[in-house]
Amino acid sequence: MAVPTGGGNKESLPLKPGQWSPGSSPGSGRRGLARSPGGQVPGGARAARRAGGGRRGGRSDPPRGGRAGPAGGGLRDAPGPGPLRLLRVCGERLRAFVDDRMDAIVKADSKIWLTFILAACAGVLHWWHITTLFENDRHFSHLSTLEREMAFRTEMGLYYSYFKIIIEAPSFWNGLCAIMNDRLTEYPLVINTLQRFNLYPEVVLASWYRIYTTVMDFLGVPTKMCWTVNRGKDLSPVESCEGWGDPASFYVAVIFLLNGLMMSLFFIYGTYLSGSHLGGLITVMCYFFNHGECTRVMWTPPLRESFSYPFLVLQMLLLTYILRIPNINKGSLIALCVSNIFFMLPWQFAQFVLLTQIASLFAVCIMGYIDSCKLQKILSVHMVSLVVCFILMFGNSMLLTSYYAASLVVIWGILELSPRVFKRNRSQVCLWVVEGCAWLVGTVTLKYLTSLAFGVADDAHIGNILKAKFIGYKDFDTLMYTCAAEFDFMEKETPIRYTKTLLLPVVLVVFMVILKRAVKYLRWTFSQTRQHEREERYIQGEVIYHALQLLAYGVLAILIMRLKLFLTPHLCVMASLVCSKQLFGWLFCKIQPKTLVFAILALMAIEGSANLQTQWNIMGEFSNLPQEELLEWIQVNTRQDAVFAGAMPTMASVKLSALRPVVNHPHYEDAGLRPGCSMPEIWDVEDPANSGRIPLCTLMSQDSRPYFITVFENSNYRVLKIPNE
């Protein structure tokens, strides 16, 4: 098993005849095998043997001539030439070779086990952290079933409702058919919610829950513990259950376990990219110190990113491995394909992230850091995973008409046609510009044509959001997005918070070193440097990719603040490269890597520990009595087929807790619209003729007769019924 050499990410080249690795000398025998910290130098053993030497000196040619007479028999045991001597020397060298290989294997295995043990510790720590924050914020373990469902507001409640439908159905298949022929979500339409809403996580978790409860019931093992909670303040007591047998507790627990596993992947990711366990440590600590900027899983577990993002981390780790190795094996390509599928299925936004990834890889390829053959294999994996997701999503046309799909086809075409159309003796920069423009124009054109051919306009709001960012374009759908703080530009305080934890300064240093290496390579390219010197570029492909991916994530996060989800964790991964001997070997000659790393972490911990303490100090308890009264009234006083319309967040709770049909839902709406973004003001854009007039809802709240009858009212909610006549 080959292990990394002391050069970090840099692969050692085979030694040439007459060339000696540091620390070895001709004729040093077993100890002449070149060894570097943590690995072996390929070809070192051959170089040592080629030089002769051995433990007893060089071997001369056997003397020629006749027999030496009676005294010749004594020469068989004496030092010198002879069959026994030859066997003895061969045996010693074979033993030395095996011992060295075994030492390397043992060291490699011990490093692998150490990596997995440290990764497991990081995962458990993150699982405990997010579980504790979630419990502290809502006191979730002491809530009733209804209160837990109300805690899943807006689209979170919508997603969880399908998990509830499947586990409460007579069988798993009945539940699956129910969500594939759903009349509750967009009444009176019958829709396949599995196609529309990326619900495979709920399907999988519901199947696990049914299997878990069935097995535990068969074994007679209790799965939950229930007790009565006295809420005080003249409120009726409620029953609260804790344990994996409670559906909401099971649902949330699995999400937190998955995100704990994600932190284990981050440690492995940082370790592999930097070539040092210290790199994994920096990645994990930076993530914790900037936890509020990295994720919101502890506040909003059911969101799609909670299921999807851990598989992006796995996908990028596998991609880094593929970019680093010289020859791609089928197993790594299959693993990449599976991780792609698991990333795309739960989240409709995944295709835009993968678009930035293949664009970054294309840039790496046209600059010569990876060959086109390797990129085409990666593109083929993306194409296969896209087709699989298209099939599993029951022909969701948004996948095939996306910018991501168009970009895959265009890049493949450029890689095939470029060597034939463009002459390689023209200016390299000119060629890069032509290929880049061909990709951009081709992607936009192909996306427009495919959308036109399939008649798909579901993702038109994405382009409108970009228009709204740059030229102030407004329509109803765009305002529903851009009025929410999460979809606004990145707030100015975010870079300041990055700076206080030293995350941004460290990554800027790393980025500048990478940029310097890239400029050096470009000079080599333009000066027609000899081939053996230009081979240096092949060990930097994965580093250049990560730098370009960082730029792409930065642009996304600046345009849409919510997409800090991708930028901040990637900053943490890039920070691991401060431990890379490939980039900072010149510095490690003057200072020990451990000293540098722990000094950086100590400075980061000043602000980072304060950030963690702020999170731990958040204490609360969920309560929404007006909505609880509303939902209990609906369950008792309305028919099962009574249809409701209203505010989108409220409709999600009505569908989840009362299981009543609704006509609108919050699939694309986010809570917390700020002043100036109320529904009437947004609708004024669509209906300017009636702009400024008193909204109908306001008039109905004053006097609903004769068109509506008020049947329920409390401090926050009013239910109006349409008369039968």
Disulfide bonds with the S-S distance in Angstrom:
Cys226-Cys241 1.92
Cys483-Cys677 2.27
